[in-house]
Amino acid sequence: MSKTTVIVGLGSCGLAAGAAKTFEEFQRIKQSDKLDFQVKKTSCIGMCFREPLVEIIDDSGKYLYGNVDVARVDEIIEKHIKNFSPIPDYIIQSPKHKSEDASFFEGQVKIALRNCGYIDPENIEEYEEREGYKAMQKISGGNISPDKVIQSVLESGIRGRGGGGFPAGMKWKFARNNDSSQKYVICNADEGDPGAFMDRSILEGDPHSVIEGMIICGYAIGASDGYIYCRAEYPLAIKRLNIALEQARDKGYLGKDIFGIPGFSFNIIIKEGAGAFVCGEETALIASIEGERGMPRRRPPFPAESGLWKHPTNINNVETLANIPWIINKGAAQYAGYGTEKSKGTKVFALTGKIKHGGLVEVPMGITIKDIIYKLGGGIAGDKKFKAVQLGGPSGGCIPEYLSHTIVDYDSVNATGAIMGSGGMVVMDETTCVVDVARFFLDFTQKESCGKCTFCRLGTKRMLEILTRITEGEGHEKDIETLEELAHTIKDSSLCGLGQTAPNPVLTTLKYFRDEYEAHIRDKKCPALSCKKLLTYEVNPENCTGCTACARGCPVNAIEGEKKKTHFVHQDICIKCGVCFTKCKFKAIQLS
């Protein structure tokens, strides 16, 4: 067997960065040069900002290389594999070298992501080598009763990672206590947060952890059937799930009388969803599986009492279920050792926006937002000023820089007006207009409203109209008051979580950045110089060389001036297209 192994990250982020070509190039050179090393695939390890990622394992240790495009493959093979001479310039982390980017891993505790980036997700044996399916074997071998399994989940303190943060063990207990001959387990893999891709990454990188978590849940509550509800826009996740399910059936981990437990049968079906954000809500998701339009219904009854086809149903999201086998294997106390008093364990976040190191991180509850952004995320891109972070996705809220000391746990985050949500963390700098951010997220939730509730359907539309008007310089003095009134009415009157949380971006930006709203309305100015229709393009005489580049580029001839003389912008003609700002090489065009 070869002593050198090359592992290429082939998650969605890696594939988008060209990792498939990198993988193929390693294979091509290996075959053409008849070299003795293995080429394997894995998924995303979270460091999306350095994709394509390649790990080389040899007798001297592990070497993680970043930005390995096709052009670098030949050099890495020639120097590292053939001549045992690693290339420090490309290395992120190795036994003798760490780049600045290696700080991305410091402080992380990987439980839900424990196998992502370490195993081939299409190889069940590699999952088994890392304690895969050992949790169910521990349950069956130790004759651990369903009630004791639920007690372990309760003692771990794990709360649902899909947004609401309801104790997972309590959900299981409610379903367990319901006497019914038919029960269901549903994995909600349809989290619709545009900035949050952690569920997809787990399904792509470690599908068996979710399958095992569902089997354990099925055993605990007395269910025989499970559904994974995954949006069709995740084709790689669905492909790897199907492979994993087939492998699990072949191994006897799914089917009848599994794990030697008499009478315990469990099967899983994948249901592809249309990608509706509202189907992240439990009852809307259930309706979609049943073939109905994805619309929420009034609760009670809750799914644990009457869910899929009116049978008791337990619903957890991907991240929650991926934690379960680890909890059973390592013990509830070890899991509860991470986090805070009321928020145990770890949480996965998708870092994006104006940040240097965007990607996927898993951190213990209790870490501060500031530490995530600066220690793991490397700080603000371009070393600009940190302004705020949008936490919780489209339904979350904006937390300002002066509250960045806030710790990550459910109660502390909720106290700011944001929510934990599914883990989206969008970082903003001084050039970000929070009014426009509120408009952007409300535009998303308004379009995703199922239309069932009048206040959600029409109220969000009216709010969006007001926000759009403000960002275009047509705001009125009473708009802020109207926005607040509409926001509270929508929160109090909507049936499901989409409507109840849709106003959060507006309410939090009004709470922390009210002066920016007032500047847009009263001064017709965008302090962040972001809102196009509120910008003024002017020529700075000290920098203008009279090169005429701005005048020649202006599509409406709004710029006047002779060669080698200071130019002038006619504000009544200017359409604020920004061409002059782009064309000027002397920084003579200024924005205000």
N, C-alpha and C positions, 0 to 999 in steps of 0.2 A: 504494500500500500504506500502511496505517496506520502511523504512527510510534510509537504507544502500544500496548503489549501487556500484557494482564492474564493472569497465569498462576496457576491455582488448584491447590493440592495435593490430589489425589484418591487418596491411598493409603488403606489400611484405617483408619489412625488419623484421617486427615482426614475420611473419610466418617462415622466414628463420632462425630466432633465437629460434624457438620452441614455439611461442605464442599460436598456436592452441592447443597444449597439455596443456598449462597453462589454457586456456579458458575451456577446457574440464574437467580439474581437479577441477576448481572452481564449475562447474556445478555438477560434480559427488559428491563432498563432501556436497554441498548444499542439494542435493536430498537424499543422504544416511543418513545425520544427521538431515534432515528435518529442515533446517535453513531458517530464514526469511530475505533474502537479494536478490536483483536483480543482474543478471549477464548480462551485455550488451557488445557489441563489437563496436569498432570504428576503425579508421585507424591510420596512422603514424602521430605523432605530431612533427616529425623532429629529435628527439633525438635517432637516430639509434644506437649510440654507447652504449646505456643502455637498449636495447631491451632484453627480452620482458618487456614492460611497462604496469603497471596496476595502474589505478586511483581508489581510494576508496573515495566515497562521503558519509558522514554521518552528524549528527547534529552538529558536532564540526568543520566541514569544509571539504576541499579537500586534499587528500594525494596522491602524485605521488610516486609510488614505481618503482625502476629500477632493471633490471636483475632478474625478477621474474620467475625462472624456476619452474618446477613441484615440486621440493624438498622444495621450500619455500612457496608453496601455503598453506599447512596445518598449518604452523607456523603463517602465516599472518591471517588466519581464526581464529585460536585458540586465538591469542593474541589481534589482532585488532578488529575483528568483534564480537567475543564472549565476550571478556573481556575489550573492549574499551581501549586497551593499544597499540598504534602504535609502530612500531619498527624503531627507529631512524637510525639504521645501514643500512637499506634498502631504507630509504626515500630520495628522491631527493628534494622534495619541499612540505611543509605543512604549516599550520597556525603558527606553533611554531618552525619550523625547515627548514633550507635550507642547502643542501650540496654544496660543491664547484662547482658541476656540474650544479647547478641552474643558474649560470652565463650565461649558454647557451641561456636562454630566455631573458636576460637583453639587451635592445637596439633593440629588434625585434619589428616590427610593422606588424601585420598580416592582410593583406587585401585579397590577392589571397588565402592564407592558413587559412583564418579566421575560417573556419569550420572543417578543417582537424584535427582529433584527438579529436573533441568535439561532433560530431554527429555520429550516425550510418548511414553510407553512403547508406545503403539499406532501409532506412526508410524516406520517403518523408516528413512525419509529423515533424520529427526532423529538417529537413531543413527549413520547413515553420516556425517553432518556432523561428528560428534565421533570420527572415526577408526574408526567401526564397520566391521567386516569387512576393515579394512586389514591386520590381522595375517595373515589367510589369503591375501590378495592379495600380501603381502610374501613369504610362504612360496612361493607358486606362481610369482611373478615372479622371485624370486631362486633358484629351483630348490633351495630349502633342503630337505635330506633329512630323513626322519623321525628319524634318529639325531641330527642336529644340533638339531632341535626339542627332543628329549628332553634333550639336553645343555644347552640354554638353560634349561630348567625346572630341571634339577639345579643349574646354576650360580646361579640366582636364589635358591636356598635355601628356596623356599616349602615349607612343611609343611602337611599336610592340616588344614583349618580346621574339620573336623567334630568334633574332640575328641581323637583319639589323637595327632595331630601327627606322623604318619609322613611322611617326605619324599615329596612328590608325584612328583618325577622318578624316584625308585626304583620306585614303583608302576608308572609308565608303562614303565620299562625292563623290568621283569619280564614285563609283558604283551607288550611288543614282541618279546622274545626267545623267546616261545613260538610254535613253528611250528604254526599252525592256519589253516585256510581260513575259519573263522568266529570273529570276536571281537566283543565288545560294550563299549560305554561306557555307564555308568549315572551319572546325576546324582542324588545323594541329597538330595531336597528335603523330607525327612520328619523333620527335626530336631524332637524332641518336647519340648524344654525350654520349659515354660510361660512363662518370662520372656524367652525369646530369640526375636525375630521378625525377625532380620536376613536369613535366607534368604528368608522370605516377602517382605520389603521389596525385595530385589534382584529377585526374580521379578516383582513388581508394577511396579517402577520401571525395570528395565533387563533385560528377558528376553533380548534379543539378545546381551548379553555372555555369558550362560550358554550360549546356543546356539552362539555362535562358539567358546567355550572347549571345548565338546564336539566340534565339528567338528575343531578343532586336535588334540585328543586322539585322535579317530578316525583322523586322518591319521598321527599319530605312532606309534600302536600297530598300525595295520593293521586297524581295525575298520570295518564298513560300517553298523552299526546302533547306535542309542542309545536309551536310555529315561530319561525324567525321572520319578522316583518322587516324587509330591507328594500330601500328604494332602488328602482331599476337603474338609476344613474350611477350605481356602484357596481359595474360589471365585473371588476376584478375580485371584489369581495364576494359576490355571488358565485363566481367561478370557483374560488378556493373553498367556499362553504360547501358547494356541491361535492367537490373532491373529498373534503374532510368527512362529510356525512356518509359517502360511499365507503370510505376506509373504516369508519366507525362501525358500520353495519357488517363489513367483512370480518372485523375483529370480534364481533359479537357484543359490542358496547351499546348497540341499539337493536331493538327487536323484542323478542319474547324471553322472559325469565333471564334477564341480563344480570351479570355479575354474581351469578349463583344465588340470587334472591328469588325464592319461589313466588310466583304470582306477580312479580314486578316486570312489567313490559313498558317500553317507552320508545316512541318514534317521533321524528322531527320532520316537518315540511317547511320549505321556504316559500314565503308569499312575497312576491315582488310588488312594491307599491309604486304609485305614480309620482312620489316625491312631494306630496302636499305637506306643508309645514304643520297644518292642523292635526295631521295624523300622528304627531308626536304625543297628542293627548290620548289617554287610554281608550275612552269610549269611541272616539272617532277612528282609532286604529282598529278596534274590534269590528266596527261597522264595515270598514274597508275589507277586512279578511272575510267577512260574511257576504261580500259581493255588493254591499250597499255603498252609497256615496259616503265619503269620510266626513261625517258630521258628529259632533259631540251630543251626548244626551244628558239629561239631568241626573244627578246623583244625590242621594241614594236611589236605587241599590248600587253599591260599589261592585266592581268586577269580581272581588273575592266571594261575593254572594251570588251575583248574576252577571256573568260576563259573556264570553264567546258562546253563541247559540244558547244563551241564558243559563249556562253552566258555570260553576265557580272557576275563576280564572286568576292566575297570578301573572302580573306583568312587571318585568324588570328590564332595564336597558342593558346594552352590551357590556359597558364597563362594570356595572354591578355584578353581573353574572360571571365575568372573567375573574373577579376577586374570590368567588366562592370556593373553588378547589384549593386555593392557597390557604384560605381560612381553615378549612377542614384538615389540610395537611399539617400546617404549622401551629394551629391552635388559635382560638379566639383571643386569648390573652396577648399573644404576640402581635396580632393585628391591632388590637385596642391599645397597644403600647405606642403606636404612632398617633399623632393628632392631638386634639384638645379634648376637654371634658365632654363636650356635646357633639363633636365632629371627629370621629375616629378614622384611622387609616390614612390613605393617600388619595390624591385627586389628580386626574390627568387634565392638562390644559393645552390648548392650541394657541401658541403665541403667533400673532400676526400684526400687521400694521407697520408703524414707523419704528421698527426695532431691528437691531443688527442681526440677531440670531433667531430668526423665525423657525418654528417647528413644534414638535410635540414633547412635552415634559411631564413627568409624574413626580409630584412632591408630597411630603407629609403635610397633612392639615396642620395649620398653625404657623406656617411660613408667611412672611409678609409679602404683599404685592410688590413692594419695592425690591425685595431680594430676588423675586422671580424675574423681574424686568432687568435688573442691573447685574446680578450674579450669574444667572442662567442665560438670560437673553442678551447679555453683553451691553445693555444700555440702548440709548436712542440712536437711530441711524443718523449719520452725519454729525453726531455729537450735538444735536439741537436740544432745546429745552423740553423736558417731559411735561406734558400738559394734563393728560387724563388717560384713563383706560376704560374701555367699554367691556364690562364683565357680564357674561350671561347671554350673549348673542343678541339677536334682534329684539328680544323681550327683556333684555338686561338693562343696566343703567350705567351712566358715566361716573366714574370715581375720580375726583381731581387729584392732582399731584400732592397737595398737602394732606391727603388722607391715604397716601401710599403706604403708610406704616400699618394700615389695617391688615389684620391677619386673615388668612384664608380659612374660614370656617363658615358654616351656614348662617349662624346668628350674626356674626360680625359683618359679613357681606350684606346681609339683608338690612342691617341697620343703616347702611349708607344709601339705601334705595335701589341698589343693584340686586342681582340674584346670582347664585352659583351657576344655575343653568346647566347646560351640557358641557361647559368648560371653554367656551370661546373667550379669548382675551385679546382685544384689539387695542393696540397702543397708539396714542396720538401725541404729536408734538406741537410746537407753537404755530405751525402753519396749518393746523387742522381747525376748521370752523365747526364748533360744536352744534350750532344751529343747523348747519347742513348735515351733520352726522345724525341728528335727531330726525331730520327730514328723510335721510337715506333709509334708516331702519324702519321708520313708520311707513315708508313707501312699500317696503318688503312685507311687513305684517298686514298692511291694508290689502295688498294683492292676495295674500294667503288666507284672508278671512273666508270662512266657509259661507258666510252670509246669513247664517241662521238667526243671529242676534241683531236686532235693529241698531243697538248702540255701537256694537263692534263694526257692523257693516257700514253704517252711515257716519257714525261718530269719528272713526279713524279717517274716513274720507274727508270730512270737514277739517280735521286737524291737519291732514296732509296739505290741503289747499291753503290753509293759513301759513304753515311753515314754508311752503313754496313761495307764497307771496312775500314773506319776510325776507327770504334769501334773494329775492329779485328786487328788493328795495321798495316794495309797495306795502309794507306793513303799516298797521294802524295802532294807535295808542292802546286800544282795548283788546288787541290780539293776545297779549300775555294773559290777561284775566280770562278771556274766552278759552284759551288753550288749557288752562288749569281747571276750569269748570268742566270742560269736555272730558279731560283726562280722568278726573275723579268719577265722573258719571259712568264712563266706559268701564273703569275698573270695578265699580260697585254693581254694575248691571249685566255684565257679560256672563255667559254660561260656563265657558271653559277658560283654561289658562292662557290661551292665545289673547283673547280680549282683555282678560284681567291684568295681563302684564304688558300688553302692547304700548300703553302710554309711558312706561318706565323711562325710555330714553329722553322723552320730552320733560317729564317731571324732574329727573335728576339734573339735566342740563339747565333747567330753569332754576333749580335749587342752588346749584354751584356756579353757574355762569350767567346769571340774570343780566349782568352788565353787557354781555355780548348781544343778547336779544335786544336790549335797549339801544345799543349802538346801531344795530341793523335798522331798527324802527325809527329812532329819533334823528340819528346823524346820517342815515343812509350809507353807513360804512361797515365793512367787514373787518374787524380787528385782526383776523388771521390772514387777511388779503387772499381769501380763497373764493368767495362768491363772485362769480364773473361779472354779473351786472352791477355790482357795487364798486368795482375797481375803477380807478382813474389812472390813465397812462400819461405821464408827463416827461418832458426832456430836461435832464439836468445839464445846464449850460457848461458846468465845469468839466464834464466828461465828454460832451458831444464834440466830435471831430469834423462833423459835416460830411461824413462819408456817403450819405444819402441811402444807406442800406435799408433803414426803416421806412423812408418815403417810398422807395421802389417796391418794398414788400407790402405796403398797406393796400388792401383791396378796395378801399373806398376813398383813397386820396385825402385822408384826414391830416396828413403830415406835410407841413410846408417848410421849405428851406433850400438855400443854395449850397453848392458844394463848398466845403471847408468853412461853412458858417453854421451857427447854432440853429437847429431846427425847432419847430413848434407844432404841438398837437392841437387841432381844433376839436374841442370836447363835444361840440354840437354835431359833429360829423362822425366821430369815433364810435365804432360798434363794439369795442372792447374785445376784439378777437385775440389779441396778444401776439400777433405776428411781429410787430415792431420790437417787442420785448425779446422775442426769440432771435430775430435777425441781428440785433445790436451786439457787437463784439466788445464794446467799450463800457458797458454797464451805464449807458447814458439814459436809458429808458427806466424810469422809476415808477413803482406802484404805490398808490395810496388809497 
